[in-house]
């Protein structure tokens, strides 16, 4: 069977949900035809594991060949495919997929932007903050870098931000936010700098440490963790 037939067979198997690409197949496919490889994200029965493996490579590999960067149009096409797919993948799988990029120390500008956009732009951000607090902390620190993270914390915790402060936070965090006040509280919460919040789940987290009954609405595993630590 020739290479083209091998590729067609593999795509048909992926279409039917009958195949998983090995790491070697992922890498070979990406190297051989990056556009076709990215287009696999449109396959209807693609597993979350395979989809995230593709996304990880598209973000991590910034060159077609040594010295030849991926073109702007190619990155834009890939970004559209990623944007279409990410909301339909399990949140825990996506966050773990991003964590693998952290473990591999992949932190180019594009990867950083995707992590920030996915987290700070999420409609479910408040729920994610209490459910995936440690994971979000690692991802945000990686995407921003330690110095910027500390500066954002300082500025979010300050009172009456001036134009310079607002511009800084807009550049690194708030540009992705659907609710700036929520993002501010979540940012402080994730890094242990929030004392009280106007948002119910964040506030319930604090109140539950003193009264477990106050935690109605929090995920069970969060309640169990709080109970084990404070009760």
Legacy VTK file of the C-alpha trace (Angstrom):
# vtk DataFile Version 3.0
C-alpha trace
ASCII
DATASET POLYDATA
POINTS 231 float
0.000 0.000 0.000
1.485 3.379 -1.017
1.717 6.490 1.160
-1.414 8.132 -0.274
-3.451 4.987 0.338
-2.088 4.778 3.868
-3.175 8.359 4.502
-6.642 7.775 3.043
-7.084 4.610 5.081
-6.080 6.403 8.267
-8.441 9.306 7.588
-11.309 6.879 6.934
-10.566 5.134 10.226
-10.563 8.479 12.027
-13.871 9.342 10.336
-15.363 6.154 11.742
-13.847 6.708 15.162
-11.840 3.507 14.777
-8.293 4.823 15.043
-5.912 6.753 17.249
-2.767 8.255 15.791
0.491 7.280 17.420
2.930 10.050 18.328
5.017 9.040 15.317
2.001 9.253 12.992
1.052 12.668 14.381
4.561 14.007 13.805
4.861 12.482 10.329
1.442 13.790 9.269
2.251 17.298 10.542
5.582 17.332 8.711
4.204 15.918 5.461
1.132 18.138 5.031
0.407 20.626 7.827
-2.757 21.968 6.166
-4.292 18.520 5.804
-3.187 17.630 9.328
-4.931 20.717 10.735
-8.049 19.898 8.684
-8.403 16.650 10.629
-9.920 18.835 13.366
-13.071 18.999 11.231
-13.614 15.227 11.293
-16.945 14.598 13.078
-15.921 11.536 15.106
-12.484 12.723 16.147
-11.774 11.825 19.764
-10.885 14.549 22.261
-7.507 12.884 22.801
-6.634 13.014 19.102
-8.003 16.533 18.668
-5.932 17.878 21.544
-2.815 16.098 20.327
-3.269 17.883 16.992
-3.867 21.260 18.660
-0.802 20.804 20.864
1.413 20.216 17.835
-0.061 23.082 15.828
0.712 25.455 18.692
4.111 24.011 19.570
5.603 23.611 16.089
6.203 27.088 14.708
8.171 26.206 11.575
7.327 24.265 8.415
10.995 23.456 7.977
14.057 24.799 9.750
14.119 28.548 9.184
10.699 28.642 7.478
8.040 29.951 9.850
4.397 28.949 9.538
2.711 31.643 7.454
0.239 34.112 8.914
-2.565 32.780 6.685
-1.840 29.205 7.769
-1.937 30.180 11.453
-5.196 32.072 10.914
-6.769 29.019 9.272
-5.589 26.792 12.116
-6.883 29.257 14.690
-10.324 29.187 13.074
-10.360 25.393 13.259
-9.247 25.419 16.896
-11.836 28.075 17.773
-14.608 25.996 16.207
-13.632 22.858 18.103
-12.500 23.871 21.602
-15.985 24.729 22.986
-17.138 21.200 22.122
-14.320 19.386 23.944
-14.504 18.449 27.648
-13.093 21.280 29.760
-10.946 18.947 31.858
-9.422 17.448 28.681
-8.598 20.865 27.222
-6.989 22.060 30.450
-4.929 18.879 30.675
-3.958 19.336 27.036
-2.694 22.832 27.796
-0.867 21.486 30.851
1.107 19.163 28.592
2.331 22.230 26.730
3.399 23.672 30.087
5.259 20.463 30.909
7.011 20.632 27.543
7.837 24.310 28.171
6.020 25.455 25.073
5.366 29.148 25.612
5.404 30.992 22.318
3.154 34.020 21.936
0.442 32.044 20.156
0.238 29.375 22.852
0.147 32.022 25.568
-2.690 33.799 23.780
-4.755 30.643 23.392
-4.415 29.718 27.073
-5.416 33.211 28.172
-8.308 33.438 25.721
-9.672 30.029 26.701
-9.539 30.763 30.430
-10.381 34.460 30.757
-12.999 34.399 28.000
-14.899 31.407 29.358
-18.579 31.953 30.245
-18.117 29.291 32.963
-15.032 30.948 34.431
-16.395 31.250 37.972
-17.202 27.539 38.105
-13.853 26.631 36.585
-12.055 28.740 39.199
-13.391 26.705 42.110
-13.173 23.365 40.291
-9.790 23.659 38.585
-8.076 26.240 40.793
-4.620 24.656 40.876
-4.641 23.844 37.163
-5.662 27.383 36.229
-2.935 28.764 38.477
-0.278 26.756 36.629
-1.638 27.670 33.210
-1.958 31.384 33.915
1.499 31.622 35.453
2.918 29.819 32.422
1.038 31.939 29.884
1.910 35.255 31.528
5.274 34.424 33.054
6.057 34.910 36.736
6.938 38.656 36.582
3.778 39.643 34.660
1.641 37.420 36.889
2.950 39.163 40.006
2.450 42.598 38.466
-1.137 41.728 37.470
-1.823 40.493 40.998
-0.505 43.733 42.455
-2.556 45.841 40.061
-5.760 43.803 40.497
-5.422 44.075 44.278
-4.891 47.833 44.196
-7.556 50.464 44.598
-8.828 52.913 41.989
-6.732 51.844 38.986
-5.396 54.676 36.851
-5.199 54.659 33.057
-1.737 53.102 33.054
-2.841 50.249 35.302
-5.984 49.642 33.251
-3.968 49.590 30.020
-1.523 47.068 31.484
-4.281 44.731 32.661
-6.080 45.130 29.347
-2.955 44.135 27.444
-2.283 40.934 29.353
-5.630 39.776 30.780
-8.761 41.862 30.342
-8.667 41.926 26.536
-10.085 38.387 26.669
-12.657 39.004 29.412
-16.390 38.859 28.961
-16.807 40.174 32.522
-13.863 42.246 33.761
-15.035 42.251 37.391
-15.310 38.451 37.406
-11.885 38.025 35.836
-10.392 40.325 38.472
-11.918 38.323 41.332
-11.018 34.992 39.741
-7.425 36.090 39.180
-7.075 37.109 42.826
-8.894 33.958 43.976
-6.703 31.596 41.987
-3.561 33.076 43.513
-4.928 33.240 47.066
-5.330 37.016 47.248
-9.123 37.275 47.394
-10.880 37.668 50.753
-14.465 38.219 49.680
-16.336 38.308 46.391
-19.562 39.587 44.911
-19.760 36.357 42.909
-21.711 33.559 44.556
-19.505 30.525 43.902
-16.307 32.317 44.854
-17.923 33.637 48.007
-19.379 30.205 48.813
-15.864 28.777 48.681
-14.779 31.090 51.482
-17.931 30.670 53.568
-17.802 26.875 53.262
-14.485 26.795 55.092
-16.408 27.884 58.185
-19.797 26.324 57.463
-19.970 23.363 55.085
-23.702 24.005 54.593
-22.847 27.288 52.887
-21.300 25.379 50.000
-24.503 24.518 48.176
-23.831 24.893 44.470
-20.143 24.045 44.679
-19.003 20.887 42.870
-18.881 17.829 45.146
-15.145 17.288 44.747
-14.548 20.904 45.778
-16.701 20.450 48.875
-14.880 17.233 49.714
-11.521 18.979 49.410
-12.629 21.872 51.615
-14.097 19.487 54.176
-10.872 17.520 54.329
-8.803 20.648 54.827
-10.861 22.801 57.147
-13.343 20.496 58.933
LINES 1 232
231 0 1 2 3 4 5 6 7 8 9 10 11 12 13 14 15 16 17 18 19 20 21 22 23 24 25 26 27 28 29 30 31 32 33 34 35 36 37 38 39 40 41 42 43 44 45 46 47 48 49 50 51 52 53 54 55 56 57 58 59 60 61 62 63 64 65 66 67 68 69 70 71 72 73 74 75 76 77 78 79 80 81 82 83 84 85 86 87 88 89 90 91 92 93 94 95 96 97 98 99 100 101 102 103 104 105 106 107 108 109 110 111 112 113 114 115 116 117 118 119 120 121 122 123 124 125 126 127 128 129 130 131 132 133 134 135 136 137 138 139 140 141 142 143 144 145 146 147 148 149 150 151 152 153 154 155 156 157 158 159 160 161 162 163 164 165 166 167 168 169 170 171 172 173 174 175 176 177 178 179 180 181 182 183 184 185 186 187 188 189 190 191 192 193 194 195 196 197 198 199 200 201 202 203 204 205 206 207 208 209 210 211 212 213 214 215 216 217 218 219 220 221 222 223 224 225 226 227 228 229 230
